[in-house]
Amino acid sequence: MLAIISAGIAPGLALLSYFYLKDEYETEPISVVLKTFIFGAVLVLPIMFIQYVMQEEQVLQGAFLNSFLTTSFLEEYFKWFVLYFTIFQHVEFDEHYDGIVYGAAVSLGFATAENILYLVANGVQDAFARAVLPVSSHALFGVVMGYYLGKGKFFGKSSRRKWLIYSLFIPILLHGMYDYILRTIDNWMVLMIPFMVFLWGLGLWKVKKAKKTKPPVSDFFTPS
């Protein structure tokens, strides 16, 4: 059991450390980052319950609806909800890149808890594949979400609603595409490999842009 828990936790903490240490200006308090990670982990059981009920009651049927609504929308919405209502106005969220740190934290908390449950049920032999695909994809969905939350907070109050919409619906779109590939294509690795390369490229591009960006003085506001 210790091996399974270790294998379940290690990828998430490694990826979180990677994005955390990319912050070159002022690293976030570890306590706040870990709380965000834990909030993400706590989401797993209620979301799994909702998904189970929806599947049993056949509320939504078909690969497209299950990919984009039952899975993607539910998971990304609740992660976004946590970030918006606990982190967006937090005093420690004081630069653009911080959104990426907290987005990765909530997503990796969710992915880590989900990963442990999966490995307990199915065995540690899938640990590497889980780290490469679902854990890292969740991290990158969180990076994109956090990037646009940072844009919404610091760049143009008049366009804040647009950036907040992007912060929710672009991760939903990416997550839905990921799930749809898995659900509908027999030889899914043919598309999944280029999709993951694209996802990593997109995530690292957002990291690079956020690190280089400073909020205009006229648009910066002091967090409450």
Phi, psi and chi 1 to 4 in degrees:
 res  aa     phi    psi   chi1   chi2   chi3   chi4
   1 MET       -  -38.3 -178.9   60.1   72.8      -
   2 LEU   -61.4  -39.3 -179.6   59.5      -      -
   3 ALA   -64.5  -40.3      -      -      -      -
   4 ILE   -66.0  -45.8  -71.7  175.6      -      -
   5 ILE   -64.1  -41.7  -66.7  174.6      -      -
   6 SER   -62.9  -44.3  -61.1      -      -      -
   7 ALA   -65.9  -30.4      -      -      -      -
   8 GLY   -75.0  -34.5      -      -      -      -
   9 ILE   -85.6  -36.9  -68.3  174.5      -      -
  10 ALA   -55.3  -47.0      -      -      -      -
  11 PRO   -62.3  -41.7  -18.5   30.1      -      -
  12 GLY   -63.9  -44.6      -      -      -      -
  13 LEU   -68.1  -35.0  -70.1 -177.1      -      -
  14 ALA   -66.0  -44.8      -      -      -      -
  15 LEU   -68.4  -38.9  -75.1  166.8      -      -
  16 LEU   -63.0  -42.0 -178.9   56.5      -      -
  17 SER   -61.4  -39.9  -61.6      -      -      -
  18 TYR   -59.6  -51.7  172.5   78.6      -      -
  19 PHE   -71.2  -33.0  -69.8  112.7      -      -
  20 TYR   -63.4  -45.2  179.9   81.2      -      -
  21 LEU   -76.4  -10.3  -66.4  172.7      -      -
  22 LYS   -72.7  -15.2  -78.5  -77.3 -174.0 -179.6
  23 ASP   -73.9  106.6 -167.8  -14.4      -      -
  24 GLU   -91.8   -9.6  -62.4  173.9   -7.7      -
  25 TYR   -98.2  -61.8  -61.1  107.4      -      -
  26 GLU  -149.6  103.4 -177.8 -177.9   -4.1      -
  27 THR   -64.8  147.9   54.3      -      -      -
  28 GLU   -74.7  151.7  -62.0  -51.1  -71.6      -
  29 PRO   -58.7  129.2  -21.0   31.5      -      -
  30 ILE   -59.4  -34.0  -68.1  177.6      -      -
  31 SER   -62.1  -40.4   60.9      -      -      -
  32 VAL   -71.7  -39.5 -178.4      -      -      -
  33 VAL   -63.3  -43.9  175.3      -      -      -
  34 LEU   -67.3  -36.4  -72.6  178.9      -      -
  35 LYS   -62.1  -40.9  -75.5  178.3 -176.3  176.9
  36 THR   -64.4  -41.2  -51.7      -      -      -
  37 PHE   -59.2  -44.9 -177.4   89.2      -      -
  38 ILE   -66.6  -40.4  -68.3  167.4      -      -
  39 PHE   -56.3  -42.6  -75.3  149.1      -      -
  40 GLY   -63.4  -40.6      -      -      -      -
  41 ALA   -64.7  -38.9      -      -      -      -
  42 VAL   -64.4  -26.0  169.1      -      -      -
  43 LEU   -66.8  -22.6  -70.0  175.3      -      -
  44 VAL   -59.3  -50.7  167.7      -      -      -
  45 LEU   -65.2  -47.7  -70.4  178.6      -      -
  46 PRO   -63.2  -36.6   14.8  -27.2      -      -
  47 ILE   -67.5  -42.3  -70.8  176.3      -      -
  48 MET   -61.3  -37.7  -72.0  179.3   64.7      -
  49 PHE   -65.2  -46.0  176.1   75.2      -      -
  50 ILE   -60.7  -43.5  -65.8  169.5      -      -
  51 GLN   -64.3  -38.9  -70.1  170.6  -23.7      -
  52 TYR   -63.0  -46.2  173.0   78.4      -      -
  53 VAL   -62.5  -42.9  170.7      -      -      -
  54 MET   -63.3  -38.4  -68.1  177.8   71.9      -
  55 GLN   -70.8  -42.8  -70.2  170.6    1.0      -
  56 GLU   -65.8  -37.9  -71.9  -62.9  -54.3      -
  57 GLU   -86.2   -1.8  -62.8  -62.4  -34.6      -
  58 GLN    52.4   45.7  -62.6 -176.6  -19.3      -
  59 VAL   -64.3  -43.1  174.9      -      -      -
  60 LEU  -126.7  132.9  -63.7  171.3      -      -
  61 GLN  -124.2  152.3  -61.8 -175.4   47.3      -
  62 GLY   100.1  149.7      -      -      -      -
  63 ALA   -63.3  -38.7      -      -      -      -
  64 PHE   -65.8  -50.0 -177.8   86.5      -      -
  65 LEU   -65.6  -40.2  -68.0  178.2      -      -
  66 ASN   -65.8  -36.9  -82.6  -47.3      -      -
  67 SER   -71.4  -46.9  -62.7      -      -      -
  68 PHE   -91.1  -21.0  -76.0   89.1      -      -
  69 LEU  -113.2  -59.7  -66.1  178.7      -      -
  70 THR   -60.7  -39.2  -53.9      -      -      -
  71 THR   -98.2  -65.9  -57.8      -      -      -
  72 SER   -63.1  -53.2  176.7      -      -      -
  73 PHE   -61.3  -48.1  178.4   80.9      -      -
  74 LEU   -59.5  -48.9  -87.8  178.2      -      -
  75 GLU   -68.8  -45.6  -65.7  179.1    8.0      -
  76 GLU   -72.1  -34.4  -61.3  -54.2  -38.1      -
  77 TYR   -63.3  -45.8  172.2   76.3      -      -
  78 PHE   -68.4  -34.4  -80.2  104.4      -      -
  79 LYS   -65.5  -43.8  -71.3 -171.8  -76.7 -175.5
  80 TRP   -61.6  -40.9 -178.5   90.1      -      -
  81 PHE   -58.5  -45.4 -176.1   91.5      -      -
  82 VAL   -61.1  -46.9  166.2      -      -      -
  83 LEU   -64.0  -43.8  -72.4  178.4      -      -
  84 TYR   -67.3  -41.5 -175.4   74.6      -      -
  85 PHE   -93.6  -11.0  -73.5  100.6      -      -
  86 THR  -116.9  -24.6   66.8      -      -      -
  87 ILE  -115.9  -35.1  -64.6  -61.8      -      -
  88 PHE   -54.1  -41.0 -170.1   73.4      -      -
  89 GLN   -98.5    7.1  -62.7  -71.8   -5.8      -
  90 HIS   -68.6  142.2 -160.3  -73.2      -      -
  91 VAL   -61.2  -27.6   67.3      -      -      -
  92 GLU   -79.4  -13.7  -63.1  -64.5  -13.7      -
  93 PHE   -84.8   83.5 -171.8  179.5      -      -
  94 ASP  -124.4   12.0   55.9    6.5      -      -
  95 GLU  -154.3  161.4   60.7  174.4  -35.1      -
  96 HIS   -56.6  -45.8 -170.9 -171.4      -      -
  97 TYR   -63.3  -24.6 -173.2   79.7      -      -
  98 ASP   -58.1  -33.0  -65.7   -9.6      -      -
  99 GLY   -59.4  -37.4      -      -      -      -
 100 ILE   -67.3  -41.8  -72.7  178.2      -      -
 101 VAL   -60.2  -48.0  172.8      -      -      -
 102 TYR   -73.7  -34.2  -68.2  117.8      -      -
 103 GLY   -63.3  -43.9      -      -      -      -
 104 ALA   -64.1  -38.4      -      -      -      -
 105 ALA   -63.9  -49.1      -      -      -      -
 106 VAL   -66.8  -38.7   72.3      -      -      -
 107 SER   -68.3  -40.2  -71.4      -      -      -
 108 LEU   -74.4  -28.5  -75.5  166.7      -      -
 109 GLY   -62.0  -46.7      -      -      -      -
 110 PHE   -60.5  -49.8 -178.1   92.7      -      -
 111 ALA   -62.7  -36.7      -      -      -      -
 112 THR   -67.5  -46.4  -62.5      -      -      -
 113 ALA   -62.4  -43.3      -      -      -      -
 114 GLU   -62.1  -40.1 -174.7 -178.6   59.5      -
 115 ASN   -64.8  -43.5 -161.9   33.3      -      -
 116 ILE   -61.8  -45.3  -68.8  170.6      -      -
 117 LEU   -61.0  -40.7  -67.9  173.8      -      -
 118 TYR   -65.0  -46.3 -178.6   91.8      -      -
 119 LEU   -67.8  -34.0  -65.1  178.9      -      -
 120 VAL   -62.7  -40.1  167.3      -      -      -
 121 ALA   -78.2  -31.7      -      -      -      -
 122 ASN  -118.9  -11.2  -63.2  -80.3      -      -
 123 GLY   104.4  157.6      -      -      -      -
 124 VAL   -76.6   -9.4   75.6      -      -      -
 125 GLN   -63.8  -20.3   68.8  -86.7    4.6      -
 126 ASP   -94.5    6.8  -65.3  -34.7      -      -
 127 ALA   -60.9  -42.8      -      -      -      -
 128 PHE   -66.2  -46.8  178.6   75.9      -      -
 129 ALA   -61.5  -38.5      -      -      -      -
 130 ARG   -64.4  -38.6  -65.3  -79.2  -54.5  173.9
 131 ALA   -66.6  -40.9      -      -      -      -
 132 VAL   -72.2  -37.2  170.4      -      -      -
 133 LEU  -101.5  -80.8  -68.9  176.2      -      -
 134 PRO   -64.0  -38.8   15.4  -25.1      -      -
 135 VAL   -67.8  -48.6  176.8      -      -      -
 136 SER   -68.8  -33.7   63.8      -      -      -
 137 SER   -66.3  -41.8   63.4      -      -      -
 138 HIS   -59.5  -41.8  -89.4  -70.2      -      -
 139 ALA   -57.9  -43.6      -      -      -      -
 140 LEU   -73.4  -34.1  -65.4  164.5      -      -
 141 PHE   -60.1  -40.6  -56.8  147.0      -      -
 142 GLY   -67.1  -36.8      -      -      -      -
 143 VAL   -60.9  -46.9  164.8      -      -      -
 144 VAL   -64.3  -43.5  173.2      -      -      -
 145 MET   -59.3  -47.6 -177.8  180.0  -68.8      -
 146 GLY   -67.0  -34.0      -      -      -      -
 147 TYR   -59.4  -48.1  173.7   83.1      -      -
 148 TYR   -74.6  -29.2  -73.9  110.8      -      -
 149 LEU   -63.3  -39.7  -80.5  173.0      -      -
 150 GLY   -63.5  -40.6      -      -      -      -
 151 LYS   -60.7  -42.4  -68.1  -79.0  -77.7 -172.9
 152 GLY   -65.7  -32.7      -      -      -      -
 153 LYS   -79.4  -39.0 -179.1  160.9 -175.4  176.6
 154 PHE  -111.2  -11.5  -64.3  110.6      -      -
 155 PHE  -126.4   99.1  -64.2   89.9      -      -
 156 GLY    77.7   91.6      -      -      -      -
 157 LYS   -59.9  -30.9  -67.3 -177.4 -178.2 -179.4
 158 SER   -67.6  -24.7   61.1      -      -      -
 159 SER  -108.0   14.3   59.0      -      -      -
 160 ARG   -59.4  -42.0 -177.9  165.5  -58.0  148.2
 161 ARG   -59.1  -39.9  178.3  174.0  -66.6 -177.5
 162 LYS   -60.0  -47.2  177.6 -174.4   76.0  172.1
 163 TRP   -66.6  -36.0  -62.4  123.8      -      -
 164 LEU   -66.6  -38.5  -68.6  178.0      -      -
 165 ILE   -63.3  -44.7  -69.5  171.1      -      -
 166 TYR   -58.5  -40.8  -76.6    5.1      -      -
 167 SER   -64.0  -23.7   72.9      -      -      -
 168 LEU   -94.1  -48.7  175.6   59.8      -      -
 169 PHE   -84.0  -25.6  -75.9   99.8      -      -
 170 ILE   -68.8  -45.3  -67.6  178.6      -      -
 171 PRO   -60.5  -37.1  -27.2   36.9      -      -
 172 ILE   -61.2  -44.3  -72.2  173.2      -      -
 173 LEU   -62.5  -47.3  176.3   62.9      -      -
 174 LEU   -64.3  -43.6  -66.8  171.1      -      -
 175 HIS   -64.3  -41.3 -167.1  158.4      -      -
 176 GLY   -62.6  -40.4      -      -      -      -
 177 MET   -63.3  -42.4  -68.1  169.8   63.6      -
 178 TYR   -57.8  -50.4  171.3   91.7      -      -
 179 ASP   -66.9  -37.5  -92.3   43.3      -      -
 180 TYR   -64.6  -38.4 -169.1   71.9      -      -
 181 ILE   -60.4  -46.2  -68.6  170.3      -      -
 182 LEU   -63.9  -36.7  -71.4  178.1      -      -
 183 ARG   -80.8  -27.5  -68.9  175.1 -171.2  -91.0
 184 THR  -113.6  -14.9   60.4      -      -      -
 185 ILE  -113.4  123.2  -61.0  175.5      -      -
 186 ASP   -61.6  -52.7  -69.0  -26.3      -      -
 187 ASN   -94.0   67.1 -169.1   13.3      -      -
 188 TRP   -66.5  -21.0   50.7  -95.3      -      -
 189 MET   -63.2  -26.5  -73.6  -63.3  -70.0      -
 190 VAL   -59.0  -39.3  172.7      -      -      -
 191 LEU   -94.5  -29.0  -77.0 -178.0      -      -
 192 MET   -67.4  -38.3 -173.5   56.6   72.7      -
 193 ILE   -60.9  -52.7  -69.0  174.3      -      -
 194 PRO   -64.8  -31.6   14.6  -26.1      -      -
 195 PHE   -65.5  -42.6  179.5   77.2      -      -
 196 MET   -67.5  -36.1  -70.1  -58.8  -63.2      -
 197 VAL   -62.2  -44.1  170.0      -      -      -
 198 PHE   -61.1  -43.9  161.7   76.7      -      -
 199 LEU   -64.3  -43.3 -161.7   56.7      -      -
 200 TRP   -65.4  -40.8  -90.9  103.9      -      -
 201 GLY   -61.6  -43.6      -      -      -      -
 202 LEU   -63.0  -46.3  177.1   65.2      -      -
 203 GLY   -62.5  -45.2      -      -      -      -
 204 LEU   -69.3  -31.4  -65.9  177.9      -      -
 205 TRP   -65.1  -42.8  178.7   50.9      -      -
 206 LYS   -64.1  -38.8  -63.5  -60.1 -174.8 -172.4
 207 VAL   -60.2  -47.1  164.9      -      -      -
 208 LYS   -62.4  -43.5 -175.2  176.5  180.0  179.9
 209 LYS   -65.4  -43.2  -72.9 -175.6   68.6  176.1
 210 ALA   -65.5  -36.6      -      -      -      -
 211 LYS   -66.8  -29.6  -74.5  169.4   61.8  178.7
 212 LYS   -88.5  -10.4  -71.9 -176.7  174.9  179.9
 213 THR   -99.3  134.9  -48.9      -      -      -
 214 LYS  -119.6  138.7  -73.7  -66.6 -177.8 -178.0
 215 PRO   -66.8  139.2   22.2  -31.1      -      -
 216 PRO   -59.9  141.7  -14.3   24.6      -      -
 217 VAL   -58.2  -38.5  174.1      -      -      -
 218 SER   -68.2  -23.6   59.6      -      -      -
 219 ASP   -99.7  -10.9  -71.3  -27.5      -      -
 220 PHE   -75.8  139.0 -177.4   82.1      -      -
 221 PHE  -131.5  150.8   67.9   94.3      -      -
 222 THR   -76.4  123.8  -57.5      -      -      -
 223 PRO   -61.9  146.1  -19.4   31.1      -      -
 224 SER   -83.2      -   59.3      -      -      -
